[in-house]
Amino acid sequence: MVDSGCPCGNDLLVGIGNPLLDISACVDGDLLMKYDLHPDDAIMAEEKHMPLYTELVDNYNAEFIAGGSVQNTLRVAQWILKKPNICTYFGCVGNDNYAKILRERAMSEGVTVHYQVSQEAPTGTCAVLVTGTHRSLCANLAAAQKFTPDHLEKPECKKSIENAKFFYASGFFVAVSPESIMLLAERANTGGHTFIMNLSAPFVSQFFKEPLQKLLPYVDVLFGNESEADAFAKAFGITETDLKKIALEIAALPKLKTTRERVVVITQGKEPVILVEGTKLTLIPVMELSRDQIVDTNGAGDAFTGGFLSQMVLGKPWDVCVKCGIYTATHIIQHSGCTFSGSSDFKDN
């Protein structure tokens, strides 16, 4: 990666999540039915899903793509920023070749990785079943769920955390180590820094409401899509069904840093992005692509967040952050997996 001259320092943005190798394939609806999966959903694998990963490799033209939501987001942010090592990533992998692939991909794209390495489990994988313009994700976390908070106490990790001004965690990771997320959230709060979360999937609000509720007062910026926002509203007793009103209510939930209004960003596919800053609501239109231009929607949400965060660390206005998110998501869905080609050319005017 060529240094762009960006003024940002190393470790400015720290992210924590589940490093997963995506096993991606175009399939038909019968395979989804066989494993009780649904289009545009994301779930954790159960015992009944375990044969799926071998079946994808053996019977379909599966691709192996470096994945994991937060790692994808940081890779995209680095692609926009064009200066290496602004973003730093924490997660747990196994001691195997899949981990080597993930590490090499992240580092080649400018992300600093501080993996915890588990000797007990293999690197996690995520089955990505693509049906037309839809995708269904089924994650077998394996080593990813072995992450422990003490990893953040290692000297190289502590240094990155001390340097950081922005802290990002996925909702997916609430199911793994909410204690680790809380350590980063408290660091952001005491240091006057910015703590950012993503709702990630409906099941996070449905099944992990208690740890999510403890983290919410720390959240300065919250991302979600329409199904995630709807699930959050149901779980947290918000009776509104209109997404704009749900976003406003989420922004108004109790917050520790009262000097800074919460920002809530809800994506709606081809519909405008909902941006709420405290009580101010803005709708920002997206660039609509033709059916032929869309290759794979897997990673679109991760890419949107990466584009948004790249401008946030540069101190850009919120609407510019959203526009960069739209730019990166539009680019990513024209590729297979969360991958990009060429140099980014986002302009904020």
Residue frames as qw, qx, qy, qz and C-alpha x, y, z in Angstrom:
[[0.000, 0.889, 0.458, 0.000, 0.00, 0.00, 0.00],
 [0.409, 0.395, -0.010, 0.823, 1.34, 3.43, -0.97],
 [0.232, -0.517, -0.465, 0.680, 1.30, 6.13, 1.72],
 [0.206, 0.755, 0.498, 0.374, -1.17, 8.82, 0.59],
 [0.202, 0.289, -0.190, 0.916, 0.12, 11.52, 2.92],
 [0.512, -0.656, -0.441, -0.337, -3.05, 11.24, 5.02],
 [0.044, -0.645, 0.436, -0.627, -2.43, 13.07, 8.34],
 [0.851, -0.413, -0.043, -0.322, -3.86, 10.20, 10.42],
 [0.128, -0.609, 0.761, -0.183, -1.57, 8.40, 12.87],
 [0.416, 0.073, -0.904, -0.064, -1.14, 4.67, 13.42],
 [0.229, -0.294, -0.877, 0.304, -3.82, 2.82, 15.42],
 [0.213, -0.089, 0.063, -0.971, -6.26, 5.74, 15.16],
 [0.764, -0.069, -0.103, -0.633, -9.18, 3.34, 14.68],
 [0.094, -0.229, 0.953, -0.175, -9.30, 0.08, 16.66],
 [0.742, -0.032, -0.257, -0.619, -11.82, -2.64, 15.84],
 [0.262, -0.223, 0.906, -0.245, -12.75, -5.89, 17.59],
 [0.779, 0.204, -0.062, -0.590, -14.65, -8.77, 16.04],
 [0.851, -0.058, 0.522, -0.030, -14.71, -12.32, 14.72],
 [0.142, 0.570, -0.640, -0.495, -12.07, -13.11, 12.06],
 [0.779, 0.201, 0.566, -0.180, -13.68, -15.60, 9.67],
 [0.091, -0.232, 0.727, 0.639, -12.73, -17.10, 6.34],
 [0.654, 0.357, 0.158, -0.648, -15.76, -16.82, 4.04],
 [0.295, 0.017, 0.898, 0.327, -16.62, -19.90, 1.99],
 [0.402, 0.487, 0.115, -0.767, -18.77, -18.30, -0.69],
 [0.191, 0.067, 0.879, 0.431, -20.78, -19.99, -3.45],
 [0.498, 0.081, -0.198, -0.840, -23.75, -19.37, -5.72],
 [0.126, 0.094, 0.976, -0.148, -26.44, -21.89, -4.77],
 [0.339, -0.363, -0.571, -0.653, -30.13, -22.57, -5.36],
 [0.514, -0.451, 0.152, -0.714, -33.02, -22.27, -2.96],
 [0.903, -0.155, -0.378, -0.129, -33.02, -26.02, -2.29],
 [0.602, 0.145, -0.539, 0.571, -29.73, -25.82, -0.39],
 [0.162, -0.355, 0.305, -0.869, -31.11, -23.02, 1.81],
 [0.780, -0.277, -0.124, -0.546, -34.18, -25.13, 2.54],
 [0.828, 0.038, -0.538, 0.155, -32.03, -28.18, 3.33],
 [0.487, 0.012, -0.514, 0.706, -30.22, -26.30, 6.07],
 [0.231, -0.804, -0.534, 0.122, -33.18, -24.14, 7.19],
 [0.341, -0.283, 0.045, 0.895, -31.50, -20.92, 6.01],
 [0.263, 0.834, 0.469, -0.126, -33.14, -17.78, 4.66],
 [0.494, 0.553, 0.148, 0.655, -32.10, -15.11, 2.12],
 [0.046, 0.677, -0.118, 0.725, -30.56, -11.93, 3.58],
 [0.736, -0.654, -0.030, -0.173, -30.20, -13.44, 7.03],
 [0.350, 0.554, -0.657, 0.372, -27.18, -14.03, 9.26],
 [0.841, -0.470, -0.020, -0.266, -27.07, -16.75, 11.91],
 [0.224, -0.588, 0.770, -0.109, -24.65, -18.69, 14.08],
 [0.593, 0.169, -0.744, -0.257, -24.15, -22.29, 12.96],
 [0.760, -0.328, 0.394, -0.400, -25.76, -25.11, 14.93],
 [0.518, -0.249, 0.810, 0.116, -24.84, -28.79, 14.81],
 [0.682, 0.495, 0.535, -0.065, -27.22, -29.34, 11.88],
 [0.394, 0.900, -0.101, -0.157, -25.26, -26.82, 9.78],
 [0.468, -0.628, 0.553, 0.284, -21.82, -28.42, 10.17],
 [0.685, 0.157, 0.625, 0.339, -21.96, -30.54, 6.95],
 [0.386, 0.890, 0.213, -0.118, -22.74, -27.37, 4.96],
 [0.107, -0.850, 0.404, 0.320, -19.13, -26.17, 4.82],
 [0.435, -0.218, 0.812, 0.323, -17.81, -29.40, 3.29],
 [0.521, 0.560, 0.644, 0.026, -20.79, -29.55, 0.93],
 [0.235, 0.934, -0.008, -0.269, -20.03, -26.05, -0.41],
 [0.165, -0.675, 0.638, 0.333, -16.40, -26.98, -1.09],
 [0.441, -0.054, 0.876, 0.189, -17.16, -30.41, -2.58],
 [0.385, 0.515, 0.759, 0.102, -20.28, -29.69, -4.65],
 [0.218, 0.946, 0.234, -0.048, -20.15, -26.00, -5.54],
 [0.607, 0.474, -0.067, 0.634, -17.57, -23.69, -7.05],
 [0.464, -0.844, -0.225, 0.150, -16.79, -22.15, -3.68],
 [0.388, 0.676, -0.243, 0.578, -14.40, -19.24, -3.20],
 [0.627, -0.480, -0.381, 0.481, -12.34, -18.65, -0.06],
 [0.142, 0.743, 0.060, 0.651, -12.45, -14.94, 0.84],
 [0.325, -0.035, -0.555, 0.765, -10.95, -13.22, 3.89],
 [0.323, -0.632, -0.440, -0.550, -13.94, -12.14, 5.94],
 [0.399, -0.458, -0.558, 0.565, -15.31, -11.31, 9.34],
 [0.077, 0.894, 0.416, 0.147, -17.46, -8.19, 9.55],
 [0.289, -0.915, 0.070, 0.271, -15.09, -5.87, 11.44],
 [0.554, -0.301, 0.510, 0.585, -11.98, -7.00, 9.57],
 [0.399, 0.553, 0.577, 0.449, -13.85, -6.32, 6.30],
 [0.048, -0.966, -0.255, -0.003, -14.83, -2.86, 7.53],
 [0.419, -0.764, 0.261, 0.416, -11.26, -1.95, 8.48],
 [0.571, 0.036, 0.587, 0.573, -9.90, -3.26, 5.15],
 [0.270, 0.751, 0.488, 0.353, -12.35, -1.01, 3.30],
 [0.229, -0.956, -0.055, 0.173, -11.47, 1.99, 5.49],
 [0.537, -0.485, 0.428, 0.542, -7.80, 1.44, 4.67],
 [0.506, 0.381, 0.594, 0.496, -8.63, 1.24, 0.95],
 [0.090, 0.928, 0.303, 0.200, -10.15, 4.72, 1.16],
 [0.390, -0.893, 0.100, 0.203, -7.51, 6.23, 3.44],
 [0.740, 0.608, -0.171, 0.231, -4.54, 4.93, 1.38],
 [0.057, 0.693, -0.596, 0.402, -2.15, 5.07, 4.35],
 [0.701, -0.078, -0.708, 0.037, -1.26, 1.80, 6.10],
 [0.480, -0.150, -0.689, 0.522, -1.78, 0.96, 9.77],
 [0.276, -0.320, 0.091, -0.902, -4.39, 3.60, 10.61],
 [0.816, -0.245, -0.095, -0.514, -6.71, 0.69, 11.49],
 [0.043, 0.352, -0.897, 0.265, -5.92, -2.02, 14.04],
 [0.775, -0.139, -0.359, -0.502, -7.87, -5.23, 14.54],
 [0.256, -0.310, 0.836, -0.374, -8.36, -7.63, 17.46],
 [0.872, 0.037, -0.117, -0.473, -9.86, -11.11, 17.12],
 [0.560, -0.394, 0.726, -0.055, -9.08, -14.78, 17.76],
 [0.716, 0.438, -0.439, -0.322, -7.94, -17.33, 15.15],
 [0.967, -0.196, 0.156, 0.047, -6.67, -20.91, 15.18],
 [0.301, -0.647, 0.597, 0.367, -3.10, -21.99, 14.58],
 [0.686, 0.282, 0.654, 0.148, -3.69, -22.99, 10.95],
 [0.366, 0.130, 0.499, 0.775, -3.50, -22.05, 7.30],
 [0.006, -0.791, -0.543, -0.282, -6.86, -20.24, 7.32],
 [0.373, -0.846, -0.128, 0.360, -5.43, -17.84, 9.93],
 [0.487, -0.267, 0.377, 0.741, -2.40, -17.28, 7.73],
 [0.225, 0.498, 0.597, 0.588, -4.68, -16.35, 4.79],
 [0.192, -0.894, -0.402, -0.046, -6.64, -13.89, 6.96],
 [0.481, -0.694, 0.058, 0.533, -3.50, -12.29, 8.38],
 [0.451, -0.039, 0.477, 0.753, -1.83, -11.91, 4.98],
 [0.122, 0.663, 0.573, 0.466, -4.95, -10.38, 3.40],
 [0.288, -0.907, -0.283, 0.115, -5.45, -7.88, 6.22],
 [0.503, -0.595, 0.188, 0.598, -1.80, -6.81, 6.37],
 [0.432, 0.167, 0.536, 0.706, -1.48, -6.50, 2.58],
 [0.005, 0.733, 0.484, 0.479, -4.39, -4.08, 2.67],
 [0.119, 0.560, -0.214, 0.792, -2.88, -1.95, 5.44],
 [0.683, -0.613, -0.084, -0.389, -4.61, -3.27, 8.58],
 [0.058, 0.466, -0.784, 0.406, -2.51, -3.98, 11.68],
 [0.814, -0.277, -0.394, -0.325, -3.66, -7.29, 13.19],
 [0.127, -0.429, 0.758, -0.474, -3.19, -8.39, 16.79],
 [0.783, -0.133, -0.476, -0.377, -4.73, -11.87, 16.68],
 [0.565, -0.407, 0.644, -0.318, -5.11, -14.00, 19.74],
 [0.532, 0.287, -0.746, -0.281, -4.21, -17.56, 18.65],
 [0.795, -0.260, 0.342, -0.428, -6.18, -20.47, 20.05],
 [0.078, 0.353, -0.925, -0.114, -4.63, -23.93, 20.16],
 [0.398, 0.134, 0.815, -0.398, -8.04, -25.46, 20.97],
 [0.560, 0.613, 0.508, -0.230, -10.08, -24.64, 17.86],
 [0.516, 0.235, 0.468, 0.678, -9.59, -23.98, 14.14],
 [0.017, 0.155, -0.089, -0.984, -10.03, -20.56, 12.56],
 [0.435, 0.475, 0.576, -0.504, -13.69, -19.68, 12.14],
 [0.135, 0.103, 0.705, 0.689, -15.49, -19.90, 8.82],
 [0.406, 0.428, 0.337, -0.734, -18.64, -18.35, 7.40],
 [0.367, 0.319, 0.801, 0.351, -20.75, -20.02, 4.73],
 [0.221, 0.456, -0.021, -0.862, -21.97, -17.40, 2.27],
 [0.398, 0.352, 0.829, 0.175, -24.85, -18.75, 0.18],
 [0.128, 0.355, -0.185, -0.907, -25.56, -16.45, -2.74],
 [0.352, 0.482, 0.796, 0.100, -28.94, -16.73, -4.48],
 [0.258, 0.812, 0.358, 0.382, -29.27, -14.07, -7.16],
 [0.130, 0.671, -0.192, 0.704, -28.81, -10.70, -5.45],
 [0.680, -0.638, 0.077, -0.354, -29.43, -12.19, -1.98],
 [0.459, 0.368, -0.748, 0.306, -27.06, -13.83, 0.47],
 [0.796, -0.548, -0.104, -0.235, -27.46, -15.96, 3.56],
 [0.223, 0.616, -0.651, 0.384, -24.65, -16.13, 6.13],
 [0.899, -0.393, -0.153, -0.117, -24.03, -19.03, 8.49],
 [0.151, 0.755, -0.543, 0.336, -21.02, -18.51, 10.77],
 [0.907, -0.265, -0.284, 0.163, -19.12, -21.28, 12.55],
 [0.143, -0.949, 0.229, -0.162, -17.14, -19.13, 14.97],
 [0.899, 0.066, -0.287, 0.325, -14.79, -21.91, 16.21],
 [0.592, -0.074, -0.278, 0.753, -11.61, -20.12, 17.40],
 [0.000, -0.526, -0.110, -0.843, -13.25, -16.68, 17.11],
 [0.599, -0.656, -0.213, -0.407, -15.36, -17.40, 20.18],
 [0.815, -0.253, -0.317, 0.414, -12.25, -18.21, 22.24],
 [0.243, 0.607, -0.143, 0.744, -11.25, -14.52, 22.52],
 [0.570, -0.587, -0.476, 0.323, -10.50, -13.48, 26.10],
 [0.050, -0.991, -0.071, -0.104, -10.19, -9.95, 27.57],
 [0.634, -0.628, 0.256, 0.372, -6.65, -10.59, 28.85],
 [0.686, 0.329, 0.351, 0.546, -5.42, -10.48, 25.23],
 [0.137, 0.908, 0.163, 0.360, -6.04, -6.73, 25.32],
 [0.522, -0.831, 0.156, 0.112, -3.49, -6.47, 28.14],
 [0.830, 0.054, 0.212, 0.512, -0.62, -7.63, 25.94],
 [0.304, -0.538, 0.081, 0.782, 1.91, -4.81, 25.35],
 [0.137, 0.052, 0.583, 0.799, 1.29, -4.48, 21.60],
 [0.133, -0.633, -0.712, -0.274, -2.48, -4.42, 22.15],
 [0.316, -0.747, -0.358, 0.463, -2.28, -1.91, 25.02],
 [0.277, -0.313, 0.251, 0.873, -0.15, 0.38, 22.87],
 [0.009, 0.314, 0.663, 0.679, -2.71, 0.33, 20.04],
 [0.261, -0.727, -0.635, -0.009, -5.57, 0.98, 22.47],
 [0.353, -0.639, -0.169, 0.662, -3.69, 3.90, 24.04],
 [0.197, -0.142, 0.411, 0.879, -3.09, 5.42, 20.59],
 [0.043, 0.466, 0.785, 0.407, -6.68, 5.01, 19.39],
 [0.174, 0.091, 0.174, -0.965, -9.25, 7.79, 19.19],
 [0.707, 0.076, -0.199, -0.675, -12.03, 5.66, 17.62],
 [0.245, -0.158, 0.941, -0.174, -13.20, 2.25, 18.87],
 [0.649, 0.141, -0.324, -0.673, -15.46, -0.02, 16.78],
 [0.278, -0.090, 0.938, -0.184, -17.18, -3.28, 17.73],
 [0.418, -0.105, -0.671, -0.603, -19.67, -5.48, 15.91],
 [0.728, -0.258, 0.177, -0.610, -22.89, -6.71, 17.45],
 [0.880, 0.141, -0.450, -0.054, -21.71, -10.19, 16.46],
 [0.441, 0.325, -0.646, 0.532, -18.92, -9.90, 19.04],
 [0.494, -0.409, 0.296, -0.708, -21.45, -9.24, 21.83],
 [0.953, -0.089, -0.117, -0.265, -22.11, -12.99, 21.59],
 [0.800, 0.265, -0.409, 0.348, -18.40, -13.73, 22.14],
 [0.556, -0.195, -0.403, 0.700, -16.83, -11.35, 24.65],
 [0.097, -0.891, -0.296, -0.331, -18.97, -8.43, 25.81],
 [0.612, -0.698, -0.027, 0.370, -16.37, -7.91, 28.57],
 [0.575, -0.048, 0.306, 0.757, -13.74, -7.11, 25.93],
 [0.131, 0.666, 0.417, 0.604, -16.07, -4.67, 24.18],
 [0.400, -0.880, -0.257, -0.020, -16.79, -3.00, 27.53],
 [0.641, -0.433, 0.085, 0.627, -13.06, -2.48, 28.14],
 [0.356, 0.226, 0.379, 0.824, -12.83, -0.57, 24.84],
 [0.142, -0.777, -0.462, -0.403, -16.08, 1.31, 25.52],
 [0.528, -0.791, -0.182, 0.251, -14.82, 2.45, 28.93],
 [0.565, -0.194, 0.212, 0.774, -11.49, 3.50, 27.43],
 [0.171, 0.499, 0.445, 0.723, -13.36, 5.60, 24.85],
 [0.323, -0.837, -0.399, -0.190, -15.56, 7.14, 27.52],
 [0.586, -0.689, -0.070, 0.420, -12.79, 8.06, 29.98],
 [0.514, -0.151, 0.315, 0.783, -10.53, 9.35, 27.19],
 [0.280, 0.661, 0.109, -0.688, -13.22, 11.47, 25.54],
 [0.035, -0.228, 0.783, 0.578, -12.94, 9.31, 22.41],
 [0.650, 0.163, -0.173, -0.722, -15.60, 7.87, 20.10],
 [0.356, -0.056, 0.927, -0.102, -17.22, 4.45, 20.59],
 [0.539, 0.273, -0.375, -0.703, -19.00, 2.94, 17.61],
 [0.457, -0.011, 0.878, -0.141, -21.15, -0.19, 17.32],
 [0.419, 0.106, -0.605, -0.668, -23.00, -2.10, 14.64],
 [0.759, -0.091, 0.337, -0.549, -26.21, -4.03, 15.35],
 [0.091, -0.393, 0.885, 0.233, -24.88, -6.61, 12.84],
 [0.315, -0.140, -0.869, -0.355, -27.88, -8.99, 12.68],
 [0.579, -0.477, -0.191, -0.634, -31.41, -9.31, 14.11],
 [0.818, -0.276, -0.497, 0.090, -30.42, -12.18, 16.42],
 [0.391, 0.191, -0.441, 0.785, -28.07, -9.90, 18.37],
 [0.321, -0.288, 0.168, -0.887, -30.95, -7.78, 19.72],
 [0.792, -0.222, -0.347, -0.452, -33.22, -10.83, 20.03],
 [0.907, -0.193, -0.356, 0.112, -30.88, -13.09, 22.02],
 [0.621, -0.042, -0.298, 0.723, -28.18, -10.84, 23.49],
 [0.115, -0.851, -0.260, -0.442, -30.28, -7.92, 24.71],
 [0.626, -0.751, -0.117, 0.172, -28.76, -7.79, 28.22],
 [0.634, -0.286, 0.171, 0.698, -25.07, -7.27, 27.23],
 [0.287, 0.497, 0.391, 0.720, -26.14, -4.98, 24.39],
 [0.283, -0.873, -0.327, -0.226, -28.19, -2.89, 26.83],
 [0.636, -0.642, -0.014, 0.429, -25.14, -2.43, 29.08],
 [0.548, -0.023, 0.320, 0.772, -23.05, -1.18, 26.16],
 [0.216, 0.745, 0.503, 0.382, -25.62, 1.21, 24.67],
 [0.227, -0.944, -0.141, 0.193, -24.97, 4.18, 27.00],
 [0.503, -0.504, 0.373, 0.594, -21.37, 4.25, 25.71],
 [0.552, 0.347, 0.602, 0.461, -22.36, 4.22, 22.02],
 [0.005, -0.558, 0.060, 0.827, -21.70, 7.46, 20.14],
 [0.454, 0.373, -0.465, -0.663, -22.44, 6.08, 16.65],
 [0.588, 0.048, 0.784, -0.195, -24.70, 3.11, 15.90],
 [0.314, 0.282, -0.632, -0.650, -25.16, 1.34, 12.55],
 [0.495, 0.159, 0.829, -0.206, -27.87, -1.04, 11.40],
 [0.126, -0.085, -0.674, -0.723, -30.02, -2.02, 8.45],
 [0.536, -0.257, -0.155, -0.789, -33.79, -2.11, 8.29],
 [0.806, -0.237, -0.524, -0.142, -34.24, -5.66, 9.67],
 [0.536, -0.022, -0.557, 0.634, -31.71, -5.04, 12.46],
 [0.117, -0.193, 0.194, -0.955, -33.39, -1.76, 13.45],
 [0.680, -0.273, -0.327, -0.596, -36.77, -3.49, 13.48],
 [0.772, -0.179, -0.585, 0.170, -35.45, -6.33, 15.69],
 [0.300, 0.085, -0.449, 0.838, -33.84, -3.78, 18.03],
 [0.362, -0.279, -0.015, -0.889, -37.11, -1.85, 18.33],
 [0.791, -0.280, -0.432, -0.330, -39.05, -5.01, 19.22],
 [0.706, -0.089, -0.565, 0.419, -36.43, -6.15, 21.76],
 [0.285, -0.028, -0.366, 0.885, -36.14, -2.75, 23.46],
 [0.013, 0.628, 0.686, -0.367, -39.83, -1.89, 23.63],
 [0.070, 0.314, -0.202, -0.925, -39.88, 0.78, 20.92],
 [0.506, 0.453, 0.683, -0.269, -43.45, 0.70, 19.59],
 [0.352, 0.703, -0.216, -0.579, -42.77, 2.74, 16.46],
 [0.822, 0.188, 0.508, 0.175, -42.64, 0.79, 13.18],
 [0.471, 0.876, -0.020, 0.107, -41.50, 3.63, 10.92],
 [0.830, 0.043, -0.135, 0.540, -37.71, 3.32, 10.53],
 [0.206, 0.607, -0.100, 0.761, -37.12, 7.07, 10.73],
 [0.541, -0.680, 0.060, -0.491, -38.94, 7.25, 14.06],
 [0.944, -0.263, -0.109, 0.165, -37.12, 4.14, 15.32],
 [0.643, 0.324, -0.161, 0.676, -33.78, 5.80, 14.49],
 [0.113, -0.673, 0.110, -0.722, -34.80, 8.95, 16.38],
 [0.782, -0.560, -0.011, -0.274, -35.83, 6.90, 19.42],
 [0.907, -0.041, -0.152, 0.391, -32.54, 4.96, 19.41],
 [0.382, 0.511, -0.159, 0.754, -30.63, 8.25, 19.26],
 [0.354, -0.661, 0.084, -0.656, -32.59, 9.46, 22.31],
 [0.870, -0.329, -0.359, 0.070, -31.79, 6.43, 24.51],
 [0.504, -0.848, 0.128, 0.105, -29.70, 7.21, 27.64],
 [0.718, 0.529, -0.186, 0.412, -26.08, 8.11, 26.94],
 [0.679, -0.479, -0.191, 0.523, -23.06, 8.63, 29.22],
 [0.339, -0.121, 0.158, 0.919, -21.42, 11.41, 27.17],
 [0.192, 0.774, 0.564, -0.215, -24.24, 13.96, 27.16],
 [0.046, -0.711, 0.191, 0.675, -22.05, 16.58, 25.48],
 [0.078, 0.282, -0.746, -0.599, -22.12, 14.58, 22.25],
 [0.753, 0.191, 0.156, -0.609, -25.39, 13.59, 20.58],
 [0.609, -0.053, 0.781, 0.127, -25.71, 10.00, 19.45],
 [0.390, 0.438, -0.473, -0.658, -25.57, 9.41, 15.71],
 [0.669, 0.123, 0.719, -0.142, -27.70, 6.59, 14.27],
 [0.276, 0.444, -0.573, -0.631, -27.29, 5.36, 10.71],
 [0.687, 0.188, 0.666, -0.221, -29.84, 2.97, 9.17],
 [0.097, 0.289, -0.690, -0.656, -29.29, 1.58, 5.68],
 [0.668, 0.319, 0.465, -0.485, -32.24, 0.36, 3.60],
 [0.670, 0.255, 0.614, 0.330, -30.77, -1.31, 0.52],
 [0.338, 0.368, 0.419, 0.758, -31.62, 0.83, -2.51],
 [0.196, -0.886, -0.383, -0.175, -33.75, 3.20, -0.39],
 [0.129, 0.805, -0.262, 0.517, -32.19, 6.36, 1.15],
 [0.550, -0.039, -0.630, 0.546, -29.88, 6.04, 4.15],
 [0.411, -0.843, -0.268, -0.220, -31.42, 7.36, 7.37],
 [0.490, 0.214, -0.398, 0.746, -28.99, 9.62, 9.25],
 [0.438, -0.831, -0.290, -0.184, -29.96, 10.88, 12.69],
 [0.404, 0.260, -0.423, 0.768, -27.81, 13.29, 14.72],
 [0.074, 0.117, 0.566, -0.813, -29.59, 13.68, 18.05],
 [0.413, 0.544, 0.577, -0.448, -32.97, 15.02, 16.90],
 [0.324, 0.634, -0.316, -0.627, -31.94, 16.00, 13.36],
 [0.745, 0.162, 0.645, 0.047, -32.97, 13.53, 10.65],
 [0.258, 0.627, -0.439, -0.589, -31.57, 13.47, 7.10],
 [0.874, 0.246, 0.418, -0.028, -32.33, 11.08, 4.23],
 [0.039, -0.662, 0.564, 0.491, -29.41, 10.54, 1.86],
 [0.869, 0.386, -0.001, -0.310, -30.18, 8.86, -1.50],
 [0.635, -0.330, 0.636, 0.290, -28.09, 5.92, -2.67],
 [0.281, 0.479, -0.587, -0.589, -26.80, 5.16, -6.15],
 [0.846, 0.130, 0.409, -0.316, -29.10, 2.52, -7.62],
 [0.085, -0.393, 0.818, 0.411, -27.46, -0.20, -9.72],
 [0.743, 0.171, -0.353, -0.542, -29.06, -2.33, -12.38],
 [0.940, -0.194, 0.225, -0.168, -29.63, -6.04, -11.69],
 [0.870, 0.409, -0.136, 0.242, -26.77, -6.87, -14.08],
 [0.208, 0.741, -0.414, 0.486, -24.30, -4.68, -12.17],
 [0.604, -0.559, 0.413, -0.390, -24.90, -6.43, -8.84],
 [0.541, 0.335, -0.771, 0.021, -22.52, -9.36, -8.38],
 [0.603, -0.252, -0.702, 0.282, -22.76, -10.11, -4.66],
 [0.294, -0.797, -0.060, -0.524, -24.39, -8.16, -1.81],
 [0.827, -0.423, -0.234, 0.286, -22.31, -9.98, 0.82],
 [0.579, -0.156, -0.075, 0.797, -20.14, -7.40, 2.52],
 [0.093, 0.679, 0.307, 0.660, -22.20, -4.37, 1.45],
 [0.489, -0.841, -0.190, -0.134, -22.97, -3.44, 5.05],
 [0.749, -0.408, 0.053, 0.520, -19.36, -3.95, 6.14],
 [0.488, 0.282, 0.264, 0.783, -18.20, -1.82, 3.21],
 [0.122, -0.832, -0.287, -0.459, -20.68, 0.95, 4.00],
 [0.617, -0.773, -0.072, 0.129, -19.38, 1.11, 7.57],
 [0.727, -0.151, 0.168, 0.648, -15.76, 1.11, 6.35],
 [0.294, 0.543, 0.282, 0.734, -16.39, 4.03, 4.03],
 [0.351, -0.863, -0.232, -0.279, -18.24, 5.93, 6.75],
 [0.718, -0.628, -0.003, 0.300, -15.48, 5.38, 9.33],
 [0.661, 0.158, 0.167, 0.714, -12.75, 6.41, 6.88],
 [0.083, 0.662, 0.170, 0.725, -14.27, 9.89, 6.70],
 [0.588, -0.773, -0.206, -0.121, -15.14, 9.99, 10.38],
 [0.760, -0.387, -0.012, 0.522, -11.48, 9.61, 11.39],
 [0.423, 0.285, 0.200, 0.836, -10.69, 12.48, 9.01],
 [0.049, -0.407, -0.400, 0.820, -13.18, 14.68, 10.85],
 [0.091, -0.174, -0.560, -0.805, -15.60, 15.04, 7.92],
 [0.518, -0.051, 0.192, -0.832, -19.29, 16.00, 8.37],
 [0.562, 0.042, 0.785, -0.258, -21.74, 13.15, 8.95],
 [0.729, 0.569, 0.170, -0.341, -23.38, 13.47, 5.53],
 [0.374, 0.694, -0.597, -0.145, -19.96, 13.09, 3.86],
 [0.299, -0.302, 0.889, -0.173, -19.35, 9.98, 5.98],
 [0.695, 0.318, 0.558, -0.324, -22.63, 8.52, 4.70],
 [0.616, 0.713, -0.156, -0.296, -21.82, 9.41, 1.08],
 [0.137, 0.584, -0.799, -0.045, -18.47, 7.63, 1.34],
 [0.493, -0.044, 0.826, -0.270, -20.28, 4.63, 2.84],
 [0.728, 0.535, 0.267, -0.337, -22.60, 4.61, -0.16],
 [0.402, 0.741, -0.498, -0.201, -19.58, 4.87, -2.48],
 [0.081, -0.428, 0.898, -0.063, -17.80, 1.88, -0.90],
 [0.603, 0.164, 0.712, -0.321, -20.94, -0.29, -0.66],
 [0.675, 0.645, 0.021, -0.359, -21.75, 0.45, -4.32],
 [0.285, 0.658, -0.686, -0.122, -18.23, -0.60, -5.31],
 [0.293, -0.278, 0.893, -0.198, -18.21, -3.78, -3.21],
 [0.691, 0.267, 0.569, -0.357, -21.52, -5.20, -4.49],
 [0.669, 0.659, -0.221, -0.262, -20.10, -5.15, -7.99],
 [0.275, 0.519, -0.804, 0.098, -17.46, -7.68, -6.82],
 [0.809, -0.216, -0.540, -0.089, -17.53, -11.15, -5.28],
 [0.669, -0.401, -0.427, 0.457, -17.28, -10.99, -1.49],
 [0.193, -0.958, -0.051, 0.205, -15.98, -7.96, 0.36],
 [0.666, -0.090, 0.329, 0.664, -13.28, -7.28, -2.23],
 [0.215, 0.903, 0.065, -0.365, -12.32, -4.20, -4.22],
 [0.756, 0.271, 0.302, 0.514, -10.35, -3.41, -7.36],
 [0.347, 0.649, 0.092, 0.671, -8.13, -0.51, -8.29],
 [0.254, -0.031, -0.403, 0.879, -7.53, 2.59, -6.25],
 [0.017, -0.730, -0.644, 0.228, -10.40, 4.34, -4.50],
 [0.232, 0.246, 0.213, 0.917, -11.40, 7.71, -5.91],
 [0.188, -0.759, -0.614, 0.107, -14.04, 9.00, -3.49],
 [0.168, 0.315, -0.009, 0.934, -14.56, 12.76, -3.65],
 [0.142, -0.469, -0.717, 0.496, -16.40, 14.48, -0.83],
 [0.142, 0.298, -0.003, -0.944, -17.90, 17.26, -2.91]]
